[in-house]
Amino acid sequence: MDDNLSNYVARAAQSDFERARRRAFISDIVATLKGDSNWLISFEEVQKMLPMQGQFYRGLQQVPISQIVGSVDRYRDFDRRFLPTQTHTRRRWESVDRATLNDVVLPPVQLYKVGGIYFVKDGNHRVSVAKEKGAEYIDAEVIDCPTRVQIPAISDQRDLIQLAEFARFLEQTKLDKLRENVNIRFTSLGRYDVLIEHISAHRWYMGIDQKRPVEWEEAVLDWYDNIYLPLAKVIEDNKILQDFPNRTAGDLYLWIMDHRWYLREESGQDVGMQTAALSYDANYMGWTRKVVRTMRRLQMAATRPLVVSAQRIARAIKAAEED
């Protein structure tokens, strides 16, 4: 290669690395201010938390770089966007970049696939350079590592812990083997243990009602088919999730079941799931949602265009809070 061209490519690679490091620095500041995680996910941590059911070689594939979220052993050398965070990666990073600038065909990277996401076994610098160059896909030899839970995405350690809790719940209940498309999710940690308590209590009451020992599997199915799914349907049919943004049907299931217990304690008699769900919605939806609903009712009731004054808005807010 001509010396001038070689020097030009070397300077270009140096400039690319320095730009990538600046972007990594800014990205880290933004993530810190937002309170977000900016690190790649450790494959070793995933292995510890999510029991895997073997490894299966899937051959050469084109993998979306956006779905590569972690690494086996370099998860501290690159951030979540695969930007280099350490200066000791410079030599290798620039070497890969020079090869790319010279149109050298590099060998495919090696990736572990876990659900819908990937972890780099070999080729972290190649992934980093490709992403910095704007590539959307990369050639990879893929090793599939199936688990009991579906993994559409993991954004941080908290998501990983939640998936581990869900996997443990499925291991205890075998619900994914007994029913298809089981997808009970929560927005806070420790909630699957509460579900196990619900199933245990349900099993106990079943034994009393039927005057016989009830097997665990039977209790799991009866709880899922006759309690969880019917309440989830009530939540869906009445569009209750719209009143609780960023929450899940699992969240509402637990809250409504607690609310149903309090209603029973207050009234001295049991109430149906729909009554409990609607009562919970009416009492605990955000006050802004109450105002919107009240104003919509006023608009619908009007026979002419409604001109809303400050006093009328105040009365609507007061009525919504009392609703």
N, C-alpha and C positions, 0 to 999 in steps of 0.2 A: 504494500500500500504506500502511496505517495506520502512523504513525511508531512507536507503541509495539510493534506487531508486527514492524516492520522492525528495531528495536533488539533485540528479543528474539531474532530469527533471527541477527542479527550476533553477539550474545553467545554464542549456542549454537554457532555456527560456530567462534568463537574457542576455546571450551571443548573442542570436538571436536578441533581441531588440537593444542591443548596436551596433551590426553590421548593423542593419537596419537604426539606427540613423546616423551612419557614412556615409552610402550610401546616405541618404537624404541630409546630409551636402554637400557631394561632388556633388550631383546632382544639388543642389541649386547654387553652385559656377559655374558649367558648364553652367547652364541656364542663370545666370547673365552675364557671359562673352559673350554668344551668343545673348543676348537680348531677350531670349525666356521667356514665362510665365511658371512657374513651379507649379502653384496652381491648385487645383481641381476647377471645375466650380460650382458655386452656383445654385442650382435648383430654388431658389427664383428669381434670376436674369433671368433665362430662362423663368420662368412663366411671368415675367413682360414684356419681350421683344417679346416672341412668344406666341400669344394667343392660348390657348389649347381648344380643342373641347371635354371636359369631361374627365373622368377617368374610365377605364374599367379593371376589374380584369381578368387576363389571367391565373391564376393558377401557379402551380409549374413548373419551367423550369430549364434547365441547361444553364447558361448564360456565354458567353466568358468574362473572367475578363478584357481582353484588351479593351472591349467596355464600361467598367464602367469608366466614366470620371468626375463624380461630386458627390456631396453630398447635402443633405437637410440642415444639420446644422453643419457638421464637415469638411467643405471644407478648413478650415485653420489648421486643425490638421494633415492633410496628404498632401503630394505633388502629382504631376501628376501621379507618379508611385505608389501611395498609400503607400509610405514610411512615417513613423511617423516623424513629424517635431517638436512636442512638448513633453517635458519630462513628462507632466501630463498624457499623454496617457499610460505611462509605465505599471501601475498596471493592467489596463484592457487588454492591448496588451499581456502582459506576461501570464495573466490568460487564454486567448484564445489559446496562443501558447502551454501552458502546457496541455490543453485539447487535442489539436491536437497531441502532442507528446505521449499522453496516449491513442490515438485512440478513444477518446470520440466523438460520433456523435453529432455535433452541429446543432441547428435548422437552417433552411434556412434563408438567409438574405431577406430583402424586398427592392425591387428596383422599381423606376419609369422608364418607358421606354418612350423616346421621339425620335421618328424616329428610327434611328439605334444605339442610344446610351442610356446609363443607368445612373441613379443617385441613390445613396444609401439613402433609407429612414431609414432603421435600419440594423446595421451589419457592420459598417465601419471597426472595428477592425478585424472582421472575414475576410473581403475582403483583408485587409492589410496583415494579417498573411498568408492567402492562396496564395497571389501573391508572398510574400517573400519565400514561400516554393516551388515556381515553378508551382503551379497549373494553369491550363489553363481555367478551368471552375469552376463555383460555383453554388450550388443549390440555387434557389431564387424564392420567390413569386413575380410575376411581375404584376405591375399596368401600363397599357398602357395609355399614354396621347397623342393622335394624334394631329398634327398641320397641317396647310395648306401647309407647305414646307417640302420637303424631307431633312432629316438631316443625311447624311452619316457619318460625323465626325465634331467635333468642337475641335480645338486645343487651342484656347485662346479667350479672350473677344472680340477681333476684329472679329473673325469668327462668334461669336454670334450676334454682331451688324449687320454684313452683312446679316445674316439669318433673323434678325428682319426687315431689310430694304426690303428684298425680300418678306417677309410675308405681309408687309404693301403695297407693290406694287401689290401683288395679291389681297389684300383686295380692293384696289382702282379700279383695272381693271377687277376683276373676271375672269382673263385670264385662270386660272387653271380650272375653271368651263366651259369655252367656248371651250377650246382646250386641248387635251391630251398631257402629257409629256412635259409641258412647263418647260424649264430649262435654264433661262437666268442668267448667273453668271458674276461677275466682280471681279477684284483683288484689287480694291480701294473702299473706302466708298463714299456714296452720289451719286452714279451713277443712281440708280433707279429713283431718283427725276428728273434726266435729261431725262430719258425715258418718264416719265409722261409729260414733256414739249414737247417732240417729238410728242406724241400722241395728245396732245391738239392742236399743230400747224397743224398736219395732219387733225384733225377734222375741223379746221377752213378752210383750203384749200378745203377739200371735200365739205363743205357748199357753198363755192364760185363757184366751178366747177359745182356742181349739182343744184345750185340755190334753196336750201332748207335747213331747219335745219337738222343737222345730230345728231342722238343720240350717247351718249358716247360709249355704247356697240358696235354699228356699227363701230365707228371710231377705237376702240381698235382692233376689228377683222380685219378690212381692213389694219391697220398698220402692224399687226402681219403677216397676210397672204401675203401681197403684197409689204412690205418693209423689215421688219426684216428677215423673213424666206428666201426670195430670196437672200439677201445680205449674210446671214449666209451660204447659199449653195455656193455662189461664193467664199467665204473664204475657205470653205471645199474643193471644186473642184480644186482650184488653190493652195491648201496646204500652204496658207499664214501664218497660225499659226506656221508652222515650222520655219519661219523667226522671230518670236516673242516669244521666249521661256517663259514659265511660265505666258503666257497671255491667255485670253479666247476669244471666239467668240464675247461675249458681249463687251469686251474692244475694239476689232477691229471694231465692228459695229459703236460705237460712234466716234472713230478716223476717220474712213473712211467717215462717214457722214459729219463730220466737213471738211475733206479734199475735199469732193465733193463740198461743199459750196464755198470753196476758189477757186477751179478750175472754178466754174461757174462765180465767181466774176472776175477772171482774164481774162477769154475767152469771157465773155458776153453771153455764151450759156450753157445750161444744158448738163451734161455728164451722161452716163449710169453708173449703179452700178459697172459693171465689169471694165470699164475704170477707175473709181475712185479707186477701190480696187487695181488694178494692179499698178496704179500710186502711190498710197500710199505705197505699198510694195516696189516698186523700189526706192522710195525716203527715206524711213525711216527704212528699215531693218538695222540691225547692220552691221557695216563695216566689221567685221570678217566674217559674212555670205556672204557679197559681195566678199570678197577675195576668200572664198571657192568656190563660184559659178564661179568666173572668172577662177580659177585654174582648176576646173572641165571642163570648156569649152575648155581650152587650151589642157588638156589631151585628150579630145574626138576628137579634131581637128588634133592632131598629127598623123602622119603615121608611126612613130617609137617611141620607148620609149623616153619619155621627160625627159631631164636632166635640172632641174630648178636651175639656178644660182641666186645669190643674186640680180644681176641687174634685172633679169626677174621677181623675186618676187616683187621688188620695182615698176616695171612698172605695174605689175598686181594690186598692191594695189592702185596705182594712178588711173588706169583705173576704178577700182571698185568704188573709191570715186567719180569719175566723172560720173559714170553710172546713 
